[in-house]
Amino acid sequence: MLGRRSQRDFEDEIRTHLDLETERLRAQGMSAADAERAARRTFGNVGVAGDRFHDGQRFAALEDTVRDVKHAWRALLRTPGFLAAAVITLALAMGATTGMFNVVNTVLLDPLPFPDPDRLVVVNGTAPGSDLPEEFGLGGDFYLHYGERSNNIEGIFMWAGGTSTLRADDRVERILMAWPTNDMYATLGVRPALGRAPVPEDEGVVVISDQLWSTWFGRDPSVIGRSYFVSDGMKEIIGVMPPEFGFPEDNTMLWVASEVRLDQVSPGQLGMNVVARMKPGVTPNQLATELTALSKELPERFGGPPSYARMIEQHSAVVGPLLDDMLGPAAKTSLLVLLGAVAVVLLIACANVANLFLVRAESRRRDMTVRRAIGASRTQLIRVQMAEAFAVALAAGVLAVVLSAITLPMFVRAAPEGIPRLGQVGLDVRAVAGAFVLVLIATLACGLVPAIRASAPDLIWLREGGRGSTGRRQWGRDILVVGQTALALVLLIGSALLVHSFQRLRNVDPGYDIEDIYTFQYAPQQPQLNDGPSLGQLHLTMMDRLRALPGVTDVGVVNNIPLDEGTGSVRVPMEGRDDGGTLVNLTFAGGDYFRAMGIDVLQGRTFTNHEAVTPNTSIIASRSAAERLWPDQNPLGRVVRPRFAGQDTLMFTVVGVVEDVKQNEWREEGQALLYLPLTGPTADAWGMGSPAYVVKSPRAESLTNDVRALVRELAPEAPVYREYTMAFLARRSMIQLSFTMLTLGVVSALALVLGAVGLYGVLSYVVAQRTREIGVRMALGATASAVRRQIVAQGTTVVLLGVAIGIAAALATTRFLAALLYDVEAVDPVMFAAMSLIMIGVGGLASYMPARRASSVDPIEALRGD
């Protein structure tokens, strides 16, 4: 193909034309000046001609590109096998990369939908050396003090979240709510789309979400000013938030106005969430330093016991981005690991297709040599090759977009709950633009090296007549296979570590059964249910009715069902010690809870039904709680005064010790937990309004309708919610790991297949190129087994080098999986060795198939073909 003229060629042509015309006119007798003027008049306006030239050149590159791509596509269609292999390989990898990047971009990279979201931070605390968690939420004392005295924040609020009851006319349900202080709206920089935000003087008011307004109230503007039963009483709706607002979770439906008053603060009551907006120019480290210094003033301002002062001495502020806190470290790690994995697969796919193009370039060497011999430039030859690479990448990009459109919704549905903004993920303009960027990257990655090599053919090859290869190593192809092998091994090792971790986690004893257990909650609201005994009697009646259902063996209740709700923490003062007490967790239980859940009773007894309806002072300790509170002593009969509800005057006697349970997830240690009965030392000490019922039955999966019928009979006003089986809760607790494991496993399998195909393709081509040489060797006496060994050795050498590099890369990268692993080291020698052997085995198999074909070469046919 001829190239377009350059600017210098065009100017030389014009000058030559004018010079020739001037000489002709001078030969006719005109003076030099007159002849030059006449020549210019004859030619016309040189500037206009230049503009026309530039206009033509402006579209020349595009025209050339389109023509080259059309020509390339026609050439590719003549080799449908090559075209299909290259397009499908790239499309699978590009589709996965496009989809995963869209997820990461939406969830991790897009800023939160608030003004200046980078200035929004979460404020927590840490107190090394204390018995508090490594990082913990704060209390009203921190919130008030920071808000009043910090010079680096311009807004701060505190919030809590959970489910509670909403009643509107005949409809009643448990919905997700939040209880933020009224400065949330100003701190986040948001305003209701309808109505107004709460002010400090507001009490008993709520703001609802756009979704709740639509589904419950039909977008009726007159809902503003109406009052409905929310959580614990009638509350007035004063505002409706915009559709895009979702804090702290996307599906939060309602925000209850609240304020922290100075006279309500109890020093040392921790566990609340605090969010602050930093002033412009302030960094999280600067804010953390200032807040740490301010926290030292808290004992002087708020008082508190000596243990509070000691905790403050150890306290340091922890400040981090709001988005990171909303997402959580495990989800962030999972998404980044998966994005890295699909990017690795894209590299493997590009290497595979680049190898295909190298093979294609070798097979077209005669064509390229002839073109070079008749005058085609290297640039023109490179452009021909790159046009083919672009055509393949473009077709793969289109197919990748289609695959992403199909698989993205499936990925979103399969992903764990709680990942913020995941519902916003979808195929959009950014995804299409990302796919086009991948097209350009794939074009360069797959086509550049083969194009450069093909553009410099050896003209001596024509004289030799294109005889077969004599065993010359093609190091470019080998290097690509080494890279594919190394990258595939990294993914295999990562996937194996997750699988091993998942198996370890599944074999953990959580301290309770998960099979044949159904759990639910309901929220009765009846006038007579006004103290502990009345609520306890209701629960005993419900448990009796549940036991009468076919197949039900045991029924109990607990305030915080394991794997669904966390327990609160309390301090238990110890006799003779002035350290503020020992930190343990606290919940409430009744009925046959321990027997239904399969929790072993180690000493003493469990609660009786009489203790559910009669004021009593019984308490049950878990094994870890007993060891923490009374090391090396018999806990039965011991008296404890847990400090909760702002006081520690209630005294309880230990009547039993039970096995530890894993409350929040199976990765944690068993909790030091105290169990209180449904009724306390006095009738009005507390009342369990809506504990979780635990029903042991082989019909656990099908009890829902029977349970709902019983609830309608006993408490028709009460919504039923949180209906699960323990098997489901167990699966849900491991879904983050299992989801990442399965996804990474699929990606790793794809990488393994691509790597094997790449090695097979290279060796198959080597065999095809060396057919004559192999035939000569066999004619001279080489055995078939010797030929097989040589080909297999060539492939195995490449694989072994790739495995060595892959092990080194895995040693450097698997540490990023540490947050997802359980009881498995990120550098596990067994997993590294096992996956390396699998990689070598797959490589050996991919090498053997071409070797077997090579050993079946007929020497006579090979020599005759030459």
FINU-891289 format. One record per residue (C-alpha): x, z, y. Coordinates in pm, whole numbers, plus 50000, padded with zeros to 5 digits. Example, Ala and Ser with C-alpha at 12.3 -4.5 7.8 and 13.67 -1.06 7.14 Angstrom:
! residues 2
512305078049550 513675071449894 
//
This chain:
! residues 866
500005000050000 501254991550346 501575018850602 500185018050954 502415007151240 504155033951439 504025036851817 507595023051842 506714992651628 503754985351851 505814987652173 508574965652024 505994939551929 504524938652283 507974936252439 508964907852206 505774889052282 506304892052660 509994882052631 509174850652434 506454840152680 508784846552977 511534825052821 509074796952756 507904796753117 511464798053252 512294767953037 509504749653221 511264756453553 509724788953676 511864816253827 512534847553623 510224869253837 507394843553838 507764837653465 507534875353388 504424879453607 502764849253448 503554862153097 501974895653175 498864878353318 498584857453006 498904887652774 496474909052969 496404946453045 499154963152842 497574997752897 494234986352757 496004971752454 497795005152408 494475023652424 493025000652163 496065006651945 495695044351977 491955042251902 492755022851589 495445047151485 493155076851553 490985067851256 493685051151052 494785082950878 491195091150786 490565055850664 493755056850460 492825090650312 489335079250218 490685047150066 493385066049875 490855091249739 488495063349631 491335045449458 492455078249298 488955085749176 488665051549012 492025057248844 490965091648725 487725078248579 489815056148351 491185088248191 488025109448148 489725134547918 492365142948176 489775144048454 487415167148266 490185190948160 491635193448511 488285196948692 486795222648453 489975243448446 490175244648824 486425248948873 486235279848653 489115296548835 488005285449183 484425296049118 485515330949010 487865333949307 485285321549555 482635345349427 484915375749411 486365369049756 482835366949892 482055400849739 485235417049872 484785400950212 481205413650244 481805448450105 485345456550217 486375433650500 483245428550707 483005455550973 480155480350954 477095469751160 477845494551438 479565489951776 483355494151742 483115504151376 486875509251348 486485540351564 484055556851320 485725581751088 484795607950831 486155642850891 486845665050590 489155693850520 491855704350279 493335738650212 496305736649971 496815769149788 493155779249799 490615775549519 488675749649718 488565713449604 491445691249708 489225676649981 485955692550089 483105688350334 482835710550640 480235734050783 478345740051105 481215760351252 483605730551232 480945706551358 480055726651668 483635735651755 484985700551715 482105685351912 482565709152205 486355711152232 487915679152098 489415655952361 489725626952118 486145621952003 483175609552201 480525616551939 480115636551619 477275644251377 476705661951048 474405650450770 473145656950418 471265633650186 468975634749884 465545626349753 462385643949863 458645638949874 456735616750118 452945617250123 450965591950324 447205590950263 446765586449885 450345575749822 453005601049720 456555593849606 460065607849603 462255586549829 465865587449947 466165606250276 468895619550504 469015650250724 471395641051008 471875660551327 470215643451619 473495630251763 473835605451473 472155577551668 474395580151974 477545584651762 476845553851550 475665534451854 472245525551713 468705527751847 465295525051682 463715490751701 460375507751762 459785541651920 462685564552010 465525584751861 465325622651830 466605644752111 468075679952071 464715696152148 462925677351870 461795696151561 459545683951284 460055646851361 461385617951153 462595582351195 461745557450919 463445525950793 462135490850849 461615487550472 459485519050459 457515507550763 456835474250590 456005486550241 454045518250325 452535511250665 452185473250680 454345471650997 451585488451192 453005498851536 450455526851563 452375546151294 454435560151582 453015594151665 451305599851329 452255629251108 452725629050731 453945653450467 457725649750441 459865671850216 458405705950303 455775700950570 454025677950817 456375657451035 455725632151310 457125596651294 458795589051629 460795557551550 461485528051319 465075516451266 466135479551267 466195461350928 470015460250914 470435497950952 471195516650630 473065549450655 474395567150458 473135543250189 471475509450211 468245522050056 467825553350270 464185553050376 463795581550621 465845603850853 464675639350925 465715652751267 467815684351255 470025705251480 472755730951418 472205761451640 475025785151724 473085815251600 472475797951262 476135792151177 477525811350880 481345809350873 482705795150552 479585776550436 481115742850356 480155710450188 478455690750466 479355655350571 480795650750921 481235617251097 482935612951435 483545584451679 487075584351815 487745575952176 489385541952241 493075541752157 492955572851938 494295569651582 493035589151279 496375607251257 496155618351618 492615630751566 493565649051245 496405666851426 494115677851709 491305689551479 493725708951260 494875728051569 491275733751682 490285747351341 492705776351386 490405789351662 487375792551434 487825828551309 488185841251665 485015823251775 482775827751469 484225858451299 483785858950923 485435878150637 489225880250589 489025853250321 487635829250584 490615835850811 493005830050518 491305797350433 491575785850795 495295793650793 495695769150502 493265743650642 494165708950766 491775682150888 491485650050685 490355619450881 489615585650723 487635553850795 483885556550748 483765524550542 486285537850289 484245569550248 480995550450200 482585528049940 484575553949746 488075549849600 486975538849252 484705510749374 487345498749620 489995498649349 487695480049109 486895452649358 490515447749462 491665447249098 489065420849013 489965400049319 493625401749217 492705392248861 490745361148956 493515351249198 495955353648906 493655331848698 493595306548982 497405305848978 497365300648601 494795272948635 496835255948908 499945258148690 497965243448400 496665214548605 500105209348762 501455205848409 498755180248335 499755160948644 503415162448539 502455148148202 500315121848376 503195113048608 505495108648306 502985085648141 502735064948463 506465063548525 506595026148467 503845019948722 505585041748984 508935025248911 507494990448957 505895000549288 509165015249406 511034983849300 508784960749504 509184981349821 506735010349823 508145040250013 508405075549871 505785086450124 503355060749990 503995071249630 503545108049717 500305099549895 498995081949585 499715112549368 498355137349622 495175116749655 494555121549284 495255158949312 492865161349608 490155142149423 490435165649125 490495196749347 487545184449553 485445178049244 486435212149111 485545228049446 482045213349440 481545225349083 482985259449179 480415263549456 477645255749208 479075280848959 479345307249231 475725301749332 474685307948971 476995336948886 477025357049212 473465370449170 474295379348809 477415397848924 475485417149189 472835427648937 475475438848686 477595457948939 477355496048958 474865511749197 476045527449519 478385500049643 477365495750007 476265461550131 476495446449784 472925434649826 474075413050119 476425393049897 475395357149848 476575321549878 476955314750250 478955293050487 481995315350446 481915310850070 481745273050104 484545273750362 486575295750128 486025270949846 487295242650068 490395263050151 490925267549779 490585229849740 493475224749981 495545251949813 494845237649469 495735202849591 499165214549705 499715237449406 498725211449147 499935179349304 502955184949524 505705189849265 504435161949034 504025139149336 507585145249458 508995139549111 506945107849060 507995094049399 511655091749293 511615071048974 514865059648814 515055021748842 517435021048544 514425031248337 513054995748378 516244981148238 516075004547937 512554993047871 511015027347881 512395040047552 511215073647427 512705106047523 515835117847351 515055154547371 515805160047740 514235193247846 511585191748118 512385224348291 509645220248552 506945221448287 508635249948104 508805270648423 505085265748479 504355277448124 506615307748173 504645316448486 501325311948308 502445334048020 503685361548252 500515361948461 498255361348156 500175390548005 499725411348320 495955406748297 495935413647923 497825446247967 495535457148252 492465449048047 493855467147742 494555498447948 490955498748071 489595493647720 491785521847589 490655544147875 487015535647808 487375544747441 489045577747532 486245585347774 483545577347520 485115601647274 485145630447522 482965660147430 480945667247748 479625700047610 476095686747549 474215660347349 473305626847497 471185612747214 467405617847189 467075635747523 464605625647792 464685641448138 462385639248439 461355657748752 458075661848935 457235679449262 454045700449250 452535710449585 449715735549524 448735765249744 449065790749463 452665780349390 454185803349648 456705825149460 459065825449164 456615838748901 453855813848990 456265784548973 457805798648655 454375800548490 453705764348585 456945753748419 456215774148105 452795757748080 454295723148123 456985730547861 454335742247613 452355710147668 455495689347626 456385706547297 452945696947166 453755659847204 454515641946874 458205642946786 459245667947054 461375696546920 462785715047223 462025715947596 463895732947879 464455730548253 467565731048473 467945727748845 470795702448827 470795679048530 474335669448420 475545634648520 472745631648777 473095660049027 476005681649131 475785719349144 476385740749449 479365763949473 479275801149551 481815828949582 481585859449361 483225890549513 485355908949260 485735946749246 489005959049391 489845925749551 489535915449916 490075878149878 486575866649961 485595862749600 486155837649321 484695802849364 482275792049088 479295768749063 475645778749036 472425764548893 469105776748746 467775772048392 464865782048171 462975775247850 465015761347562 467435743347792 470625752247605 469165744247262 467585711547383 470895700147535 472965711947241 475055735347457 476685761147232 475945797947296 479275815747251 478195851647316 474985870647381 471685852947435 469875828047656 466945834347891 463575844947751 460225831247864 459425865747999 462385862748240 460925830048373 457845847448513 459025883148576 461545895248836 464805901748651 468575903348703 469835883348405 472585857348443 474485834748199 478095824248247 479895793848117 483135799147927 485305788548224 483335810648463 483795840548234 487525833848201 487885829748576 485895860848667 486945884248379 490145871248220 490875887147882 487755908847907 484335908747745 481935893948005 478715906847848 477175934248057 479345926648359 477665928048699 478095899948953 476955895349311 477165857849385 477205851749759 474495825949823 471685821150072 473955838250326 474085872150149 475485889249841 473145918649794 471515905949473 473145919749160 472975903148816 474025913048468 475665888348229 473535884747917 475215854347760 478175830747761 477745793447689 480115764247646 481365744947951 479645712448047 480935682448237 478475682348523 479415652848742 481385629448519 483265629948191 486655627748360 486405662548510 487155695848352 484225717048238 482695735648531 482915773048588 479135776748608 476675805448644 473065800448530 470285820248703 466745824148563 463665807248713 462585840348875 465055862949054 465315900449105 462285899149333 459225876749320 460155859649648 463925857449587 463545820649500 461235796249327 462155765149130 459765739349272 460985708149091 463725714048833 464655687348581 462825689548248 464895682847937 462925670747633 464575667447292 462865640847081 463705609846878 461035593347097 463105599047411 463015562247506 459205560547493 458005593847637 457365581747991 453645574247959 452895606847775 454785627148035 453085610248328 449685617048171 450525654148141 451705655848503 448495638848624 446545665348436 448475696048554 449575685048902 447835652749006 449335655049354 452925655049225 455165624149207 457235619648892 460785608148957 464295607548815 463075597148472 466125590848254 467485595247908 470795613347879 472155582647702 471375562448015 473015588448240 476095587648017 476285549748043 475745551348418 478525576748460 480945552148301 479545520248451 482315517248710 484955517048438 482925496548190 481975470648452 485585466448564 486755466348202 484305439448092 484885417548396 488635420548373 488385414547998 486555381648052 489075371348318 491985380948090 490525361147801 490215331048030 493815335748140 494955338147778 493125306347683 494485287747986 497995299447908 497705288447545 496245255047645 499075250047892 501715256647627 499905234947375 499665206647627 503355207647712 504505208347351 502035181147253 503485158947522 507025167447414 506145157347060 504585124847181 507645116747393 510045125047112 508255105946837 511105080946801 513785107846800 511865128346542 511405097246329 515135089646340 516015125346246 513585125345956 514895091545846 518385106745841 517225135245619 515695161945841 512925180445661 509435185945795 509975223445800 513135219346009 511245198046261 508455224046277 510945252046329 512615233646615 509335226746799 508035262146741 511375276446855 511175256047175 507675269347250 508485304947144 511525305847371 509355297247668 506765323247567 509365350647516 510775344647861 507245346148006 506545378347814 509705394447950 508765385548306 505155396048244 506205430548121 508285435748434 505365424648653 502925447148464 505225477048512 504985471248885 501245464348906 499355485348650 499845516548864 497055503049085 494685509548793 495485546748788 492265555948972 490225539548695 492105553148393 491275584148193 493805601347965 495835569247960 499125563448137 499365532848361 502575524948173 501505528747810 504265516147575 501815510147290 499505488647501 502435469647653 503875462647307 500525453347151 499565428947425 503045413747425 502755407447050 499335391747099 500745369347370 503665359347146 501255353146857 499005330947068 502055312747199 503345308046844 499995293646735 499885270347035 503405259146943 502705254546573 499895229446614 502045202946791 504935211946556 502775204646256 501845171046403 505505163746473 506465171146113 503925145745990 505555116646179 506205086545955 509805075846027 509075039345949 506095038246187 508055056346458 510985032046440 508675001846412 506815013346725 510095012946913 
//
